[in-house]
Structure formats: C-alpha cells, structure tokens
Amino acid sequence: MNKNIIFKRRPVSLSIDYRPVWKLTQLLLVISEGSNKYGCSLLKLHLFSWIFQDRKRKMKVKEWINNDFDVSLSIWTLSPHVNRAVAFGIGEELIIEEKGKYLITKKGAQLVHKILEEDDLFGDEKKILEEFGKVITESRIDELSKNWK
Amino acid sequence: MIKLNSLRINIVTKGALYGEEIQFFKGLNVIRGNNSSGKSTVFQGLLYGLGMEEIIGGKNTMALQYVLKDKIKVDEKQLPVIESSILLEIENQKGESITIQRYIESDTYDPRYVKVYLGKIISETPKPDIESLEMYLHDQNAAKNLKYGFHAYLNTFLNTDLPDVSYTDGSSKKLYLQTIFPSFAIEQKNGWADFLATIPYYKIKDVKSKVIEYILKLDVLENQKNKENLNFEKKIIEYQWEQKYIDLKDILKSENLKVEGLNIKPQILKPEDKIYVRRMTADGYKNLDELLEIFQSELNEIEKESLPKTGQISDKLSKQLDQLTVEYSKLNFSKQNLVNKIVLSEKDLKGYKKEYSETINELENYKAYKKVRKFAKDEDVQITQDLCPTCSQEVKDTLLPQDINQNYMKLDENINHLKSQKDLYLAFIRGQENQIFEHEQRLDRLSDKIRKNRSTIKSLNREMIADDRIPSKFIIEKKVNLESQIRHYQKIKKRIDTELQEFKDISKKYAKTLGRIKELPNAFYSSEDLKKMDFFNNKFKSLLEKFNYRSYEIRDISIPYDNYFPNVKGLNLVKRVDEKKSEGKIKHNSSASDFIRAIWSYTISLFETSYKFNANHPGILLFDEPSQHDMANKDMNSFLNVLASNKDCQSIVFASFGERDDIFKQETKGIQDFHLVDFSRRDKIFQLKSEL
C-alpha cells in the first residue's frame, strides 16, 4: 500500500461580496445615487455596504430613521474589504478623493450609467439608495460615529 | 383627453408678489421668450402642476429652477423667495374644469400637498366658497388611494384607463401615469436624447413598449393579458388538483388506504379510466368493497353463534391481556422516539431552507455579476483582467488580503458550484420533508393503535372482574365495533365517490383551459393593430421627409411591429453621442439635428395615429425648445405648420427663435391660426404683480 497521501489545493468558492468589481460597483452606486455633489465619506460607504449585506439590516436602518435618528444604530461593521475596494476604485480611476470625500470620475459615471439602465442589476441596492441615500446625510453619520467614542 | 387652460405662477418676496399668467388654447400655442428669461420655468411649472416633475429629473422640487425655490432676480438684485406656487387650470373630455394648486417653496405646505379646486379660478372669478379637495403626491398611496392620491384622482378626472403591467419583481400593477408623459412632453435637457427618454425608473418590464401599446390602444396588450390570465387559470387548476390530491391521500393514509389511477398533476380523465381505493392486507390488496365484505362476514360469524359466557373464556382473556399490556408499553416507547425524531428533523429542515434561500440569492447575484463585469471591462477596468490597476501585476479576484495562500474559483466555476450547492440543498429539503411526512403518518397510525389498545385493555380488565355468568362483554363489544366499522367504511366509500366526481369536474375544466390556451393566436397582433402600426410607420416616414431628415435614406427606416421604435435596416436609430464612446458599436447614428427631426416626427405621428384610430393619446403635445442653431428655418416652419394643422390637438411650443424677429417671422410664416404668447420684449418673464 502506498504510504504517501497527497493533498491537492483546490480553489475555494468566494462570497460575491468579496468580489472586487461587485463591491466596487456597489460603492460607485452609493457615491452617485446616495450622496450629494460634495461626495461621500468613507464611513458612509461602509455603512451602505453593511446595509446591502443583509436584508434585516435594512429594517434596522429604517427604524433608526423613523425614530428621527434618535436611538443610536447598534454598531455596524467596518470591514477591511470595503477599504480594499475603495483602493481598487482609486487605482482604476473610477473614484477620486478630494478633501476626505470620495467623488466619482467620468469613467465611473459611465459605468454607473450603464448599471442604472439595467433594471435587473442591483435592484435591492438601488431601492435602498433611493429610500435612504439622501436621507442619511453625512452629518447624521458624523453624529453616529461620535457616539462610538 | 386633457386640455390646459391657464397657468399662473406666483413668487412672493419680502415686499412684493411677482409672477405671470398664461392662457392656452386648442391648436398650436407658441410661447416665445428669450434664453434664460424663464421659458423653461413655465414649461416645468406645467409639469409640476400635474405632478409630473419626475420626467424632468426628480420628485418634488428637486429638478425645478432656482427662481421658483431660491432667489428671483429683479433689477440686478437677487431677492430671496419666501413662497412660490403654481395654479394650473385644466379641462377634460367632458368639458369639466379643475384648478390644481401646488406649492414649491412654502413654510406651510409640503411640495407633496396638492389642492384641487372643482372649477376655474384663473380664467374666471370663482365663487368665494368654491369647493376644493386636498390630496397628496408621491406618497406611497398617491397613485392608488382614490380619496387622497392626486394621480389616482387625475386618472379618474381624465378618464385614463391605465393597464396592468408586469414589474421586474414579478408583481402586476397599474402602469404609472408618469410613464406616459414622455411620449408627448419633450423636455429640453434630456427629452431630445432618445425616444421617450425621460420615463422615470419604476421597475416596469419593457416600459417603453407598454407606453406605446397603451397610447395606440393595441390589442396586443389585451392578448397578452388574456394569455397571462389563462396561464394563471391553468396554474390555479393545477394547484386545486394538487391540493385535492394531497387531501385525499391524507384521508386515505390515515385509514391505511391508497388511491390508484390518480396523479398529483391534473389529468384529463376519460370514462374508461379506472380509479379505485385499496388496502394492503395480510392476504394481498383488497379494495374497499372487498374490505366491506370481509367485515360483513365476520359479523355474520358472530351473530350465527350464541354469545359465550365470561367464565368460559377467562383463560384465553387473561393471556390476551398480558400480551396487550406488553405491546402497549412498547408502542408508547416508539411513539416517544418518533416525536423526538420529528422535532429534530424540523430543526434541520429550517436550517436547510435558510441555506437554500441564501444560495439562491448568491446565485442570482453571481449571474448579474457577469453582466456587471462585462460593463466594467468595457470601461477598461483592469481588475476584470485580474491585473492590478496601478502596477499591472497579476492580482487575485478577491477583496480578502492578497497574501493569503488560497486560490478562488473563477466566475463560471463559482456559479456552477452554487448551482450544485442549490440542488444539494433542494435534495436535502425534499428528503427531509418526505421524512417528516412519513414520520407524522406513522405517528398518527401509532397513536391510533395505542388508543385502540388502551380501550381493548380496559374492556378486558372489566371483563376479568365481571360476573362469570353474564354474557361476554368482550364479544359484544367486538360485534358493536364491527358494526360501526362497516358504517364507517360505507361513509368513506360515499365520500370517495363524491371526491372522484370533483376530480372529474376539475379535469373537464382543465381540458377546456388547455384548449383555450391552444386557441390563442400565435401572433398577438390583431389585424387592427397591424393597421395602426402601418399607419404609424407611414406617417412617421412622411413627416421625416417633410422635415428634411437626411442622415439615412428614408426608405431604409421603419418602425417594426414588435419594437415600436424606429430602426434603420434592423438597427435602432439613436442620437449620435460623442464619437469616442460609440466607436466600433453597431448602432445607427443620426446627426443631432436630424435626431430632433426624428423625435418631432415620432411624437406627432404617435398622436395622429392615436387620433385616427380613436386610441388613448391625451391630445396634447409639449415641446421645450424644439429647434437647434444649425437647423434650417424652413424645417421649423414645417414643424409648426404640421402642429397647427392638427386642430384637435393642443400643442404648446416653447421657443426662443434665436432671439431674432426675422427668424420668428420666417419660422411662423404662413401659419394663420395659432396663439402667440410673446415675452420676447421682456428680459424676464416673471414681473411685479403687486406690492404686498
């Protein structure tokens, strides 16, 4: 009997949330559909990325808004993969940073435009952004993050 | 049909009221005003008054000009606007008038608030106590709730019977009123970019086609609806049948019976089809009639002999009692085990279901992701090639740290992985559900057996302590039991007969529905539809010719039946965007001014086709700045001429005529009958009306 057992490393499945282009496109949507012309803060990108991850979180956010932002939103995750997606975005020249806010480039806007035209892409994300994007302002997020300290 | 009568715009500043009042008439109305004098504000005011501002780019005041919500310029000074509002008087088919009031800037009223006066209050002086209704817009219920929703009210007032259409989330709801406006109101900023360019995003499937089908009242909408209805009916029948089948099976299972000759899917039952109910016994299968016979003969057996006395059979009875007691405790033990198993299985099932729905979600996302990646690749995004955008080194397709020594599945590989994952969970769920079902059936049978056992033990116990000389109660009970069993099975037999009759009825209905589905026309277009489309196509081409369209040979252009939008030799006609972007793409471009001619032609022929065939066009056309610098004046002249010749259509054209009198004269030359509102002598349209 052969005494050697050989293991072969097989590629593993990866959650869509960790695919760079997927996350990056989500973030582009947040900047273009969910923020004003002065851009979007990193915290806001994190917040929406977090909301997109799980349907239950949407309800949580809704509750937070309905309570006039009064109760603090129980801690949301700052995940390093969002930062990596932002870095990719800057590298790809889809996003630029200006005064601590992220803005979308022309190239990024062209991509977003195509995504917006397709009804079957990012339906949930579009709906969430339409509902909350403008409502959750940067100052709300600032206030929220102050409570963490 | 809708006719606009008059519009009043009020802008209140600290000390004075500014604004303007404009009347509109049937036929051609020309609003002449210089660039940035407030022409577009008037156009937007009309749409805002109807709650249609979404087609200029946003709900409520988002898309409106600053003069209405921020500052008004008076004698080189910017005065802050304290309050601004729109009053719009409109008329319907029956000649009834209402006046709509809506605020833009106001401390008291939300932009979503709409007040409707039931009468004219601009063109006539109203009674001071004129009746009015208060409504809301863009509220969740704005389009549906008749009592408070403005658009629902407007639908009724204008008698627009909007069809139900499919939404991308699978539901079927009414087409929104906002979606049909871009087919007759062409807005300056985006309206000239494409046919029906400004339809807001509502997740309606194939919305542009639905709008054209509605405006032209095509039967195809009706036919499609019929098909959907019939398919729905078929689904319902299938569901009824399945439910009935499962119910019947359940009833029979608790009696240890099985039905033969029926399936879970609907069947077309023919008279020679045999359907019967039977049970597996120690002597093989017995059908219901045979079972009844067996009971009857057992009963006859007992009745033949005289009843034995208890004392005669006491040994036999006590042996039987011992046996039964042991069996009884065994049965109870199995029952307890079974209950535990069911609880555990149900917990597993819940877990599988959760995993399954998450996998489905992920799979959908992965499928969408393929499209997203393609778009990103088109924009030269480097990571779609697994290359780092800054250093062009190879990178792994992941947002996990790159230095983890692990390879990740490629897209298709991952999709296949998820698909097999999904099948796996589905198999788990099916298996688990079957197991639970079987366990529950067994539990029912066990409980039943335990019950019977208990009552037999009871009667045996009673018998043991009874007087030796009286007749055996046990035998008497057995007789009574047999009699009741016979009655029970006769009842079941009767019930099954009615059930089978119901299956036959459903089967008849099913055959009928299948027949009707087969009868549906293959092509959904009726002959009337084809006539309309022919007329539409010819009208469109003759107008292109009239307006001097030259980008393509007009004989190569047509509006196909199944798409409703012009194409050139099979490819869609689009506006030429910047050269770089469309490079290498197979799309047919018109020059910018020619594309405007195409939109003129399309919009007018849509009206004329609807008018000729008495379809659903509301009979109004609105154009904001329909001319281009490089357009020949005589083409604009032809355009206005065609509009003026459509006397039953109210057309309103906002134009600057290059801010020159000679151009205005050339472009309106020969047009007798039109209503001119001339603001060209004013710097700003909105003027001081009164001091406060």
Interface residues (C-beta under 8 A of the other chain):
Chain A: R9 R10 P11 V12 S13 L14 S15 I16 D17 Y18 R19 P20 V21 W22 K23 L24 T25 P80 H81 V82 R84 A85 F88 G91 E92 E93 L94 K107 Q110 L111 K114 I115 L116 E118 D119 D120 L121 F122 G123 K126
Chain B: T168 D169 Y201 K203 K205 E362 N365 Y366 A368 Y369 K371 V372 R373 F375 A376 D378 E379 D380 V381 Q382 I383 T384 C388 P389 T390 D397 T398 L399 L400 P401 Q406 N407 Y408 M409 K410 E413 N414 H417 L418 K581
